[in-house]
Amino acid sequence: MDKKDTKKSVRNLLLFLVLIFITFYIIFKDQNPTEIFKLVRSADLKFVFIAVRFYDFIFYA
């Protein structure tokens, strides 16, 4: 990779990170982070496992 490609890759990475930050900010701006973490921790792992397996089966079968 030459210097031009490296600059372009860094610029694209920074743009991507900024877009991710803006997206999460907009989605979670009126939410209580503590409450979200409590809900995630209280999730039943068997249902999470089923969802992951279903996703895997649908998109990678």
DSSP file (Angstrom, degrees, kcal/mol; ACC not computed):
  #  RESIDUE AA STRUCTURE BP1 BP2  ACC     N-H-->O    O-->H-N    N-H-->O    O-->H-N    TCO  KAPPA ALPHA  PHI   PSI    X-CA   Y-CA   Z-CA
    1    1 A M              0   0    0      0, 0.0     2,-0.1     0, 0.0     0, 0.0   0.000 360.0 360.0 360.0 133.5    0.0    0.0    0.0
    2    2 A D     >  -     0   0    0      1,-0.1     4,-2.0     4,-0.0     5,-0.2  -0.345 360.0 -92.8 -91.7 180.0    1.3    3.4   -0.9
    3    3 A K  H  > S+     0   0    0      1,-0.2     4,-2.3     2,-0.2     5,-0.2   0.843 122.8  54.6 -62.9 -36.2    0.9    6.6    1.1
    4    4 A K  H  > S+     0   0    0      1,-0.2     4,-2.2     2,-0.2    -1,-0.2   0.914 108.9  47.7 -65.4 -43.4   -2.2    7.7   -0.8
    5    5 A D  H  > S+     0   0    0      2,-0.2     4,-2.3     1,-0.2    -1,-0.2   0.877 110.8  52.1 -65.4 -37.6   -4.0    4.4    0.0
    6    6 A T  H  X S+     0   0    0     -4,-2.0     4,-2.4     2,-0.2    -2,-0.2   0.919 109.8  48.4 -65.3 -43.7   -3.1    4.7    3.6
    7    7 A K  H  X S+     0   0    0     -4,-2.3     4,-2.5     1,-0.2    -2,-0.2   0.911 112.4  49.1 -61.9 -42.1   -4.4    8.2    3.9
    8    8 A K  H  X S+     0   0    0     -4,-2.2     4,-2.5     2,-0.2    -2,-0.2   0.902 110.9  49.9 -65.4 -41.1   -7.6    7.2    2.2
    9    9 A S  H  X S+     0   0    0     -4,-2.3     4,-2.3     2,-0.2    -2,-0.2   0.908 111.8  47.7 -64.6 -42.4   -8.0    4.2    4.5
   10   10 A V  H  X S+     0   0    0     -4,-2.4     4,-2.5     2,-0.2    -2,-0.2   0.921 112.3  49.6 -64.5 -44.0   -7.5    6.3    7.6
   11   11 A R  H  X S+     0   0    0     -4,-2.5     4,-2.3     1,-0.2    -2,-0.2   0.917 112.1  47.9 -61.2 -43.9  -10.0    8.9    6.4
   12   12 A N  H  X S+     0   0    0     -4,-2.5     4,-2.4     2,-0.2    -1,-0.2   0.884 111.0  51.2 -64.9 -38.9  -12.6    6.2    5.7
   13   13 A L  H  X S+     0   0    0     -4,-2.3     4,-2.5     2,-0.2    -2,-0.2   0.926 110.6  48.2 -64.1 -44.8  -12.0    4.7    9.1
   14   14 A L  H  X S+     0   0    0     -4,-2.5     4,-2.3     2,-0.2    -2,-0.2   0.908 111.8  49.6 -63.1 -41.8  -12.5    8.0   10.8
   15   15 A L  H  X S+     0   0    0     -4,-2.3     4,-2.4     2,-0.2    -1,-0.2   0.913 110.7  50.8 -61.8 -42.9  -15.6    8.7    8.8
   16   16 A F  H  X S+     0   0    0     -4,-2.4     4,-2.2     2,-0.2    -2,-0.2   0.922 110.8  47.9 -60.7 -45.9  -17.0    5.3    9.7
   17   17 A L  H  X S+     0   0    0     -4,-2.5     4,-2.4     2,-0.2    -1,-0.2   0.883 110.8  51.3 -64.9 -38.9  -16.3    5.8   13.4
   18   18 A V  H  X S+     0   0    0     -4,-2.3     4,-2.6     2,-0.2    -1,-0.2   0.920 110.3  49.3 -63.7 -43.4  -18.0    9.2   13.4
   19   19 A L  H  X S+     0   0    0     -4,-2.4     4,-2.4     2,-0.2    -2,-0.2   0.885 110.6  50.2 -64.0 -38.7  -21.0    7.8   11.7
   20   20 A I  H  X S+     0   0    0     -4,-2.2     4,-2.6     2,-0.2     5,-0.2   0.931 111.3  49.2 -63.5 -44.9  -21.2    5.0   14.3
   21   21 A F  H  X S+     0   0    0     -4,-2.4     4,-2.4     1,-0.2    -2,-0.2   0.931 112.2  47.5 -60.2 -46.9  -21.0    7.5   17.1
   22   22 A I  H  X S+     0   0    0     -4,-2.6     4,-2.5     2,-0.2    -1,-0.2   0.911 112.0  50.8 -61.9 -42.6  -23.7    9.7   15.6
   23   23 A T  H  X S+     0   0    0     -4,-2.4     4,-2.3     1,-0.2    -2,-0.2   0.945 112.9  44.0 -61.1 -49.5  -26.0    6.7   15.1
   24   24 A F  H  X S+     0   0    0     -4,-2.6     4,-2.5     1,-0.2    -1,-0.2   0.871 112.5  53.7 -65.8 -35.6  -25.6    5.5   18.7
   25   25 A Y  H  X S+     0   0    0     -4,-2.4     4,-1.0    -5,-0.2    -1,-0.2   0.940 110.9  45.5 -62.6 -46.7  -26.0    9.0   20.0
   26   26 A I  H  < S+     0   0    0     -4,-2.5     3,-0.3     1,-0.2     4,-0.3   0.905 116.3  45.8 -64.5 -41.2  -29.3    9.5   18.2
   27   27 A I  H  < S+     0   0    0     -4,-2.3     3,-0.3    -5,-0.2    -2,-0.2   0.913 125.3  29.1 -68.6 -42.2  -30.6    6.1   19.1
   28   28 A F  H >< S+     0   0    0     -4,-2.5     3,-1.5    -5,-0.2    -1,-0.2   0.271  84.5 107.6-106.1  11.3  -29.7    6.2   22.8
   29   29 A K  T 3< S+     0   0    0     -4,-1.0    -1,-0.2    -3,-0.3    -3,-0.1   0.825  88.8  36.9 -64.5 -32.1  -29.8   10.0   23.6
   30   30 A D  T 3  S+     0   0    0     -3,-0.3     2,-0.3    -4,-0.3    -1,-0.3   0.192 101.6  98.9-103.1  16.7  -33.0    9.8   25.7
   31   31 A Q  S <  S-     0   0    0     -3,-1.5     3,-0.1     4,-0.0    -3,-0.0  -0.709  74.5-121.3-106.1 154.6  -32.3    6.5   27.3
   32   32 A N     >  -     0   0    0     -2,-0.3     4,-1.9     1,-0.2     3,-0.4  -0.845  18.0-154.9 -92.2 113.0  -30.9    5.6   30.7
   33   33 A P  H  > S+     0   0    0      0, 0.0     4,-2.5     0, 0.0     5,-0.2   0.857  92.8  56.2 -59.0 -36.2  -27.6    3.6   30.2
   34   34 A T  H  > S+     0   0    0      1,-0.2     4,-2.1     2,-0.2     5,-0.1   0.910 107.5  48.5 -62.5 -41.1  -27.9    1.9   33.6
   35   35 A E  H  > S+     0   0    0     -3,-0.4     4,-2.1     2,-0.2    -1,-0.2   0.888 110.2  51.4 -66.6 -38.9  -31.4    0.6   32.7
   36   36 A I  H  X S+     0   0    0     -4,-1.9     4,-2.3     2,-0.2    -2,-0.2   0.928 110.0  49.0 -63.4 -44.7  -30.2   -0.7   29.3
   37   37 A F  H  X S+     0   0    0     -4,-2.5     4,-2.4     1,-0.2    -2,-0.2   0.879 109.7  52.5 -63.5 -37.5  -27.3   -2.6   31.0
   38   38 A K  H  X S+     0   0    0     -4,-2.1     4,-1.6     2,-0.2    -1,-0.2   0.918 110.2  48.0 -62.9 -43.0  -29.7   -4.1   33.5
   39   39 A L  H  < S+     0   0    0     -4,-2.1     4,-0.4     2,-0.2    -2,-0.2   0.902 111.9  48.8 -65.0 -41.4  -32.0   -5.3   30.8
   40   40 A V  H >< S+     0   0    0     -4,-2.3     3,-1.1     1,-0.2    -1,-0.2   0.912 111.7  49.4 -65.2 -41.9  -29.1   -6.8   28.8
   41   41 A R  H 3< S+     0   0    0     -4,-2.4    -1,-0.2     1,-0.2    -2,-0.2   0.802 108.9  53.2 -67.4 -28.2  -27.8   -8.6   31.9
   42   42 A S  T 3< S+     0   0    0     -4,-1.6    -1,-0.2    -5,-0.2    -2,-0.2   0.467  81.2 120.9 -87.6   0.1  -31.2  -10.0   32.8
   43   43 A A  S <  S-     0   0    0     -3,-1.1     2,-0.6    -4,-0.4    -3,-0.0  -0.371  73.2-113.0 -65.0 140.4  -31.7  -11.5   29.3
   44   44 A D    >>  -     0   0    0      1,-0.2     4,-1.4    -2,-0.1     3,-0.9  -0.651  22.2-147.1 -75.9 119.1  -32.2  -15.3   29.3
   45   45 A L  H 3> S+     0   0    0     -2,-0.6     4,-2.6     1,-0.3     5,-0.2   0.769  92.4  63.7 -64.4 -27.4  -29.1  -16.7   27.6
   46   46 A K  H 3> S+     0   0    0      1,-0.2     4,-2.1     2,-0.2    -1,-0.3   0.888 104.9  46.7 -65.8 -34.9  -31.0  -19.7   26.1
   47   47 A F  H <> S+     0   0    0     -3,-0.9     4,-2.2     2,-0.2    -1,-0.2   0.851 110.9  51.8 -73.4 -33.6  -33.0  -17.2   24.0
   48   48 A V  H  X S+     0   0    0     -4,-1.4     4,-2.3     2,-0.2    -2,-0.2   0.923 110.6  48.9 -64.7 -43.6  -29.9  -15.3   23.0
   49   49 A F  H  X S+     0   0    0     -4,-2.6     4,-2.6     2,-0.2    -2,-0.2   0.912 110.5  50.5 -62.2 -43.6  -28.3  -18.6   21.9
   50   50 A I  H  X S+     0   0    0     -4,-2.1     4,-2.6     1,-0.2    -1,-0.2   0.913 110.7  49.7 -61.1 -42.8  -31.4  -19.5   19.9
   51   51 A A  H  X S+     0   0    0     -4,-2.2     4,-2.4     2,-0.2    -2,-0.2   0.906 111.6  48.0 -63.9 -41.8  -31.4  -16.1   18.2
   52   52 A V  H  X S+     0   0    0     -4,-2.3     4,-2.5     2,-0.2    -2,-0.2   0.914 113.5  47.3 -66.1 -42.3  -27.7  -16.4   17.3
   53   53 A R  H  X S+     0   0    0     -4,-2.6     4,-2.6     2,-0.2    -2,-0.2   0.897 111.8  50.7 -65.7 -39.7  -28.2  -20.0   15.9
   54   54 A F  H  X S+     0   0    0     -4,-2.6     4,-2.5     2,-0.2    -2,-0.2   0.925 111.4  48.0 -64.0 -44.1  -31.2  -18.9   13.9
   55   55 A Y  H  X S+     0   0    0     -4,-2.4     4,-2.5     1,-0.2     5,-0.3   0.921 112.7  49.2 -59.7 -45.3  -29.3  -16.0   12.4
   56   56 A D  H  X S+     0   0    0     -4,-2.5     4,-1.9     1,-0.2    -2,-0.2   0.905 112.4  47.9 -61.5 -42.3  -26.4  -18.3   11.6
   57   57 A F  H  X S+     0   0    0     -4,-2.6     4,-0.7     2,-0.2    -2,-0.2   0.904 115.0  44.5 -67.3 -41.7  -28.8  -20.8   10.0
   58   58 A I  H  < S+     0   0    0     -4,-2.5    -2,-0.2     1,-0.2    -1,-0.2   0.924 124.3  30.2 -70.5 -45.6  -30.6  -18.2    7.9
   59   59 A F  H  < S+     0   0    0     -4,-2.5    -2,-0.2    -5,-0.2    -1,-0.2   0.637 128.7  33.9 -95.7 -14.4  -27.6  -16.2    6.6
   60   60 A Y  H  <        0   0    0     -4,-1.9    -1,-0.2    -5,-0.3    -2,-0.1   0.220 360.0 360.0-125.7  16.0  -24.8  -18.8    6.5
   61   61 A A     <        0   0    0     -4,-0.7    -1,-0.1    -3,-0.1    -2,-0.1   0.468 360.0 360.0 -84.0 360.0  -26.7  -22.0    5.5
